[in-house]
Amino acid sequence: MASHKILVIDDSRVIRVRVREMLPPGNFEVLEAKDGVEGMNLIHQEHPNLIMLDFLLPRMSGWEVFQEIQGNPNLQQIPLVLMSGRKEEVTEKISEPFEYFAFVEKPFEKKQLVEAIKEAMSKAKNRPVVAAPAPATTEVTSGDTASNAEIQALNAKVEKLQAEVEGLKKQLTQIVGFIKQKLK
């Protein structure tokens, strides 16, 4: 049985197979996920030693998977290689230099893939463990109970609106990408 697990999260079967074929022979098992939800489930179930993540995925985007990984101290230590056909999609959300993960632009050759994996492993090894930021709290005195409830309700609405805005941004990015493809 393989002692190391590599998880490839990409909606393209061709990319998943190509990555599998490009990996140097070794004592590892390659796991595959075709979307972000399946990828997150495999991360939690299988505890991979390396994650290769496409940035644009169905059901749960690579950006959302990335955020979940970064927000979980147990997952932050897993070496991560982010893959995308367009680097500017990644740099719109994550500024360079990429401190905690490696990036490889599609299409890539075996040498580029191996270098990205080595870089990701090095960055993960040197990464300090950082807990997820604690939610902001408001000091409450006994007379402020009603206003505290209002603040909590407003915070919940703000979180919901932020999630909706992120969803709309994702849709807009996908539409722009689709239009650019059609214009080629």
C-alpha positions as CSV (number, residue, x, y, z in Angstrom):
1,M,0.0,0.0,0.0
2,A,1.2,3.5,-0.8
3,S,2.5,5.5,2.1
4,H,1.8,8.9,0.5
5,K,-1.4,10.3,-1.1
6,I,-1.5,12.9,-3.8
7,L,-4.9,14.5,-4.4
8,V,-5.5,16.0,-7.9
9,I,-8.7,18.2,-7.9
10,D,-9.5,19.2,-11.5
11,D,-12.7,19.0,-13.5
12,S,-10.8,17.9,-16.6
13,R,-10.2,14.1,-16.7
14,V,-7.4,14.7,-19.2
15,I,-5.5,16.9,-16.7
16,R,-6.0,14.4,-13.9
17,V,-4.7,11.5,-16.0
18,R,-1.9,13.6,-17.4
19,V,-0.8,14.6,-13.9
20,R,-0.9,11.0,-12.8
21,E,1.3,10.0,-15.8
22,M,3.8,12.8,-15.2
23,L,4.4,12.1,-11.6
24,P,7.7,10.3,-11.0
25,P,7.4,6.7,-10.0
26,G,7.3,6.4,-6.2
27,N,5.5,5.0,-3.2
28,F,2.3,7.0,-3.5
29,E,-1.3,6.8,-4.4
30,V,-3.0,9.3,-6.7
31,L,-6.5,10.3,-5.7
32,E,-8.8,12.2,-8.1
33,A,-11.7,14.7,-7.6
34,K,-13.7,16.3,-10.4
35,D,-15.0,19.2,-8.4
36,G,-14.4,21.3,-5.3
37,V,-17.0,19.5,-3.1
38,E,-15.6,16.1,-4.0
39,G,-12.1,17.5,-3.4
40,M,-12.9,18.8,0.1
41,N,-14.5,15.5,1.0
42,L,-11.4,13.6,-0.1
43,I,-9.1,16.0,1.8
44,H,-11.0,15.3,5.0
45,Q,-11.4,11.6,4.4
46,E,-8.0,10.7,3.0
47,H,-5.6,13.3,4.5
48,P,-3.4,13.6,1.4
49,N,0.3,14.5,1.6
50,L,0.0,16.9,-1.4
51,I,-2.9,18.7,-3.1
52,M,-2.9,19.8,-6.7
53,L,-5.9,22.2,-7.1
54,D,-7.4,23.6,-10.2
55,F,-8.6,27.2,-9.7
56,L,-11.8,27.0,-11.7
57,L,-14.0,24.1,-10.6
58,P,-17.7,23.3,-10.7
59,R,-19.9,23.1,-7.5
60,M,-17.2,24.6,-5.3
61,S,-14.5,26.7,-6.9
62,G,-10.8,26.2,-6.4
63,W,-10.8,29.7,-4.8
64,E,-13.3,28.4,-2.2
65,V,-11.4,25.2,-1.6
66,F,-8.2,27.3,-1.2
67,Q,-9.9,29.5,1.4
68,E,-11.1,26.5,3.3
69,I,-7.6,25.0,3.4
70,Q,-6.1,28.3,4.5
71,G,-8.7,28.7,7.2
72,N,-8.0,25.3,8.8
73,P,-4.7,25.0,10.7
74,N,-4.8,21.2,10.1
75,L,-4.9,21.6,6.3
76,Q,-2.5,24.6,6.0
77,Q,0.4,22.3,6.4
78,I,-0.4,20.2,3.4
79,P,1.8,21.2,0.4
80,L,-0.4,22.8,-2.3
81,V,0.1,23.3,-6.0
82,L,-2.5,25.6,-7.6
83,M,-3.1,25.0,-11.3
84,S,-4.8,27.3,-13.8
85,G,-4.7,28.1,-17.5
86,R,-4.7,31.8,-16.7
87,K,-2.5,33.1,-13.9
88,E,-4.3,36.4,-13.9
89,E,-7.4,34.7,-12.5
90,V,-5.4,33.5,-9.5
91,T,-3.6,36.9,-9.0
92,E,-6.9,38.7,-9.0
93,K,-7.7,37.0,-5.7
94,I,-4.2,36.1,-4.3
95,S,-1.4,38.6,-4.7
96,E,2.1,37.5,-5.6
97,P,4.6,36.3,-4.5
98,F,2.7,33.2,-3.6
99,E,4.0,32.6,-0.1
100,Y,2.4,29.3,1.0
101,F,1.8,27.4,-2.2
102,A,3.3,26.8,-5.7
103,F,1.6,27.8,-8.9
104,V,1.8,26.0,-12.3
105,E,0.2,27.4,-15.4
106,K,-1.6,24.9,-17.7
107,P,-0.6,23.4,-20.0
108,F,2.6,22.3,-18.2
109,E,5.3,19.8,-18.9
110,K,6.6,17.1,-16.5
111,K,9.6,19.2,-15.4
112,Q,7.4,22.2,-14.5
113,L,5.1,19.9,-12.5
114,V,7.9,18.3,-10.6
115,E,9.5,21.7,-9.8
116,A,6.1,23.0,-8.6
117,I,5.7,20.0,-6.3
118,K,9.1,20.5,-4.8
119,E,8.4,24.2,-4.3
120,A,5.1,23.5,-2.6
121,M,6.7,21.0,-0.3
122,S,9.4,23.4,0.7
123,K,6.9,26.2,1.3
124,A,4.7,24.0,3.4
125,K,7.6,22.8,5.5
126,N,8.6,26.4,6.3
127,R,5.1,27.7,6.9
128,P,4.3,28.7,10.5
129,V,1.1,27.1,11.9
130,V,-1.5,29.9,12.1
131,A,-4.9,29.4,13.6
132,A,-7.9,30.8,11.8
133,P,-8.7,34.3,12.9
134,A,-11.2,34.4,15.7
135,P,-14.5,36.2,14.9
136,A,-14.7,39.7,16.2
137,T,-16.5,40.0,19.5
138,T,-18.2,42.9,21.0
139,E,-18.0,43.6,24.7
140,V,-21.5,43.5,26.2
141,T,-22.8,45.0,29.4
142,S,-26.1,43.9,30.8
143,G,-28.0,46.9,29.4
144,D,-26.7,46.2,25.9
145,T,-28.4,42.9,25.3
146,A,-30.9,44.2,22.7
147,S,-28.2,46.0,20.8
148,N,-25.9,43.0,20.9
149,A,-28.7,40.9,19.3
150,E,-29.0,43.5,16.6
151,I,-25.3,43.5,16.1
152,Q,-25.2,39.8,15.7
153,A,-28.1,39.9,13.3
154,L,-26.4,42.6,11.2
155,N,-23.1,40.6,11.2
156,A,-25.0,37.5,10.0
157,K,-26.5,39.6,7.2
158,V,-23.1,41.0,6.3
159,E,-21.7,37.5,6.1
160,K,-24.6,36.4,3.9
161,L,-24.1,39.4,1.6
162,Q,-20.3,38.8,1.4
163,A,-21.0,35.2,0.3
164,E,-23.5,36.4,-2.3
165,V,-20.9,39.0,-3.6
166,E,-18.2,36.2,-3.9
167,G,-20.7,34.1,-5.8
168,L,-21.5,36.9,-8.2
169,K,-17.7,37.6,-8.7
170,K,-17.2,33.9,-9.5
171,Q,-20.1,34.0,-12.0
172,L,-18.7,37.2,-13.6
173,T,-15.2,35.7,-13.9
174,Q,-16.7,32.6,-15.5
175,I,-18.8,34.7,-18.0
176,V,-15.8,36.8,-18.9
177,G,-13.7,33.7,-19.4
178,F,-16.5,32.2,-21.6
179,I,-16.7,35.4,-23.7
180,K,-12.9,35.5,-24.1
181,Q,-13.0,31.9,-25.3
182,K,-15.7,32.6,-27.8
183,L,-13.8,35.7,-29.1
184,K,-10.7,33.6,-29.9
